[in-house]
């Protein structure tokens, strides 16, 4: 039971660390954008103009999601590096 509580605590601490790293990276990103929602394009009769607008929204959102993924990968990498450094500090020499 103690081991389980320890593991849960470690996972909780890691999740908080990742959350903090993500918030820091987002705050440092001057070009951070939110995903667009344009429901008028989604509920229209899909004229050619609407289809072009919807395509632009989808493409822009795809680029934004790629940026989100890059930020998450960066946070995970930084977290792993911090863990690695901490493990090095605890090794008996």
Beta strands, then each sheet from edge to edge (+ up, - down):
end
